Amino acid sequence: MKKIFQSAIAVLAFTFIISACSTPQNTTSGGTSAVNVSRGKFVGTWVCNNVTYDGLVPGAVQNVFDQAAPAAFIGSTWKLTNSGNGIYTLTNGQSQTIFWSVFNGGSTGTQFQFKKLYEGDKAKNVQEGYRLNIGTISDTNMTLMSPIAIGSGTGYIVYSFTKQ
């Protein structure tokens, strides 16, 4: 019985460590939350027009998506297919293949989530990814908000997109 209890504690500790090392994924504040958004709303080519901050000082976050500064995503193009495959390209030409989906559930509300894929990766085998709160989405505009833990609260990096 003691070994089962110790194993359960070890698994819980490992899960906690993994979740603590990834991008914060659950929050219920910070703007209007979309409810049960269909996958089809995201399909197409989107351009990130602006990056702003809610509850954060500009420049406080140096790197997002383990790739670049938030400002580097201004002008980036995100191509999202209905199959879940996608790619985003920064204005400097740097591209990243992704697998994306919509997470409708739980206390986190509806979120846009994606995993970075590298050559030879299969999405089902990639465990780490990113979740962004859906601020707004229409046929032509979208706002995604990346939660950032600050002290005992949460701030957001807000990405504004226009559909091409």
C-alpha atoms as one frame of an Amber mdcrd trajectory, in Angstrom:
protein
   0.000   0.000   0.000   2.843   2.353   0.834   4.443   1.813  -2.608   1.145
   2.563  -4.370   0.807   5.790  -2.384   4.419   6.762  -3.155   3.903   6.019
  -6.856   0.750   8.132  -6.926   2.585  11.035  -5.266   5.448  10.712  -7.775
   3.032  10.795 -10.727   1.222  13.831  -9.300   4.522  15.616  -8.691   5.685
  14.862 -12.243   2.383  16.145 -13.671   2.673  19.321 -11.603   6.240  19.932
 -12.776   5.311  19.433 -16.444   2.323  21.776 -16.183   4.382  24.374 -14.319
   7.001  24.391 -17.080   4.521  24.962 -19.886   2.646  28.110 -20.885  -0.111
  28.877 -18.350  -3.230  27.342 -19.751  -6.210  28.069 -17.585  -7.802  31.342
 -16.760 -11.290  32.745 -16.692 -10.589  36.472 -16.749  -9.089  38.891 -19.226
 -11.737  39.751 -21.727 -14.684  38.222 -23.483 -14.483  34.470 -23.675 -15.941
  32.709 -26.679 -18.172  29.734 -25.934 -17.943  26.522 -27.981 -16.446  27.998
 -31.135 -16.446  25.651 -34.109 -13.221  24.641 -35.820 -14.450  26.113 -39.103
 -14.248  29.661 -37.707 -10.440  29.376 -37.651  -9.863  27.834 -41.080  -8.140
  30.172 -43.510  -5.228  32.584 -43.641  -4.897  35.091 -40.808  -2.484  37.995
 -40.404  -1.518  39.234 -36.946  -2.019  43.022 -37.146  -1.182  43.987 -33.608
   0.149  42.736 -30.284  -0.929  44.539 -27.120  -0.710  43.871 -23.401  -3.450
  43.593 -20.790  -2.161  43.757 -17.236   1.461  43.536 -18.407   4.122  46.142
 -19.069   5.172  46.100 -22.759   8.499  44.328 -23.018   7.950  42.339 -19.807
   7.774  39.119 -21.819  10.868  38.512 -23.919   9.876  35.288 -25.676   6.572
  33.655 -26.659   5.912  30.191 -28.044   9.598  29.439 -27.345  10.406  31.360
 -30.512  10.587  35.163 -30.476   9.498  38.381 -28.783   5.763  39.128 -28.978
   6.387  42.070 -31.341   8.023  39.674 -33.838   4.571  38.179 -34.432   3.152
  41.462 -35.760   2.696  40.877 -39.484   2.977  37.090 -39.150   0.773  34.960
 -41.369  -1.060  31.949 -39.941  -2.469  29.405 -42.405  -4.883  26.999 -40.732
  -6.514  24.079 -42.562  -9.635  22.203 -41.512  -7.547  19.060 -40.941  -5.719
  20.777 -38.077  -2.500  21.263 -39.966  -1.105  24.748 -40.108   1.921  26.944
 -40.425   2.813  30.402 -39.247   5.452  32.582 -40.832   7.066  35.580 -39.157
   7.965  38.667 -41.175  11.655  37.662 -41.012  10.752  34.535 -43.013  11.011
  32.086 -40.108   8.224  29.475 -40.384   6.830  26.941 -37.948   4.598  23.987
 -38.777   1.847  23.428 -36.221  -1.087  21.168 -35.448  -4.002  23.153 -34.042
  -7.416  22.543 -32.539 -10.131  24.199 -30.483 -10.372  23.212 -26.823 -13.966
  23.530 -25.602 -14.041  22.555 -22.012 -13.864  22.851 -18.343 -13.182  25.924
 -16.293 -10.765  27.284 -18.910 -13.522  28.031 -21.391 -12.912  27.794 -25.122
  -9.288  28.074 -26.211  -7.237  27.901 -29.393  -4.450  25.372 -28.902  -1.495
  24.323 -31.005   1.563  22.108 -30.959   4.779  22.885 -32.807   5.759  20.109
 -35.209   9.229  19.458 -36.517  10.300  17.175 -39.341   9.273  13.608 -38.573
   6.949  14.577 -35.691   3.439  13.193 -35.460   1.026  15.453 -33.598  -0.229
  12.590 -31.428   3.306  12.059 -30.113   3.981  15.713 -29.235   3.038  16.360
 -25.608   3.786  20.074 -25.222   1.817  22.894 -26.727   0.200  26.262 -26.193
  -3.316  27.406 -25.330  -4.618  30.889 -25.955  -7.929  32.251 -24.743 -10.282
  33.278 -27.512 -11.160  36.920 -26.924 -13.306  37.379 -30.029 -13.741  35.645
 -33.353 -15.811  36.515 -36.419 -15.594  35.751 -40.115 -12.992  38.512 -40.545
 -11.347  39.214 -37.158  -9.942  37.252 -34.266  -8.340  38.121 -30.942  -6.321
  35.515 -29.052  -4.982  36.110 -25.569  -1.954  34.347 -24.120  -2.202  34.190
 -20.311   0.965  35.090 -18.380   1.215  34.509 -14.621   2.269  37.655 -12.749
   2.478  37.459  -9.000  -0.851  36.153  -7.779  -2.694  37.305 -10.915  -2.704
  36.900 -14.662  -1.801  39.297 -17.460  -2.290  38.729 -21.179  -0.467  39.191
 -24.426  -3.248  40.016 -26.882  -2.851  39.079 -30.558  -5.257  40.736 -33.042
  -5.767  39.032 -36.404  -7.530  39.831 -39.670  -8.606  37.081 -42.056  -7.224
  37.355 -45.584
